[in-house]
Amino acid sequence: MLKDYGNNYRATFSTWDFVTDPDTSGRMMERFAGGFGLNYLPEEGLITHNLRTAILDKEGKLAKVIKGNEWEAEEVERDMRKLLE
């Protein structure tokens, strides 16, 4: 189903990943979307899409979410260096 969805939007599967909720309750999807400051629409099973840049720590955990595209590379570099200290 997600492959059909991606094909419909001409997704390049080498660069796109689609998330699913293994227990189909929607709770994991709602939590996932909320972590990025997005909205989850349970009746449709969709996450509203907005541009986000995620910075992960050494353990692969979400350390920071930057909304939009108004950031500078130096800002992201500074945040990443702090995480490496």
Backbone hydrogen bonds, N-H to C=O, Kabsch-Sander energy under -0.5 kcal/mol:
donor,donor_aa,acceptor,acceptor_aa,energy
5,Y,1,M,-2.2
6,G,2,L,-3.0
7,N,3,K,-2.7
8,N,4,D,-2.2
9,Y,5,Y,-1.2
10,R,7,N,-1.4
11,A,6,G,-3.0
13,F,11,A,-0.8
15,T,12,T,-2.1
16,W,12,T,-1.3
24,T,21,D,-1.6
30,E,26,G,-2.5
31,R,27,R,-2.2
32,F,28,M,-2.7
33,A,29,M,-2.8
34,G,30,E,-2.4
35,G,31,R,-1.8
36,F,32,F,-0.7
36,F,33,A,-1.2
37,G,34,G,-1.4
38,L,33,A,-2.8
41,L,46,L,-3.6
44,E,41,L,-1.4
45,G,41,L,-1.9
46,L,41,L,-1.5
48,T,39,N,-3.0
50,N,48,T,-0.5
53,T,66,I,-2.2
55,I,64,K,-2.8
56,L,54,A,-0.5
57,D,61,K,-2.9
60,G,57,D,-1.9
63,A,55,I,-3.1
64,K,55,I,-1.7
66,I,53,T,-2.7
67,K,65,V,-0.6
68,G,51,L,-2.4
70,E,67,K,-0.5
75,E,72,E,-0.8
76,V,72,E,-1.5
77,E,73,A,-2.7
78,R,74,E,-2.5
79,D,75,E,-2.2
80,M,76,V,-2.5
81,R,77,E,-2.6
82,K,78,R,-2.0
83,L,79,D,-1.5
84,L,80,M,-1.3
85,E,81,R,-0.9
85,E,82,K,-0.6
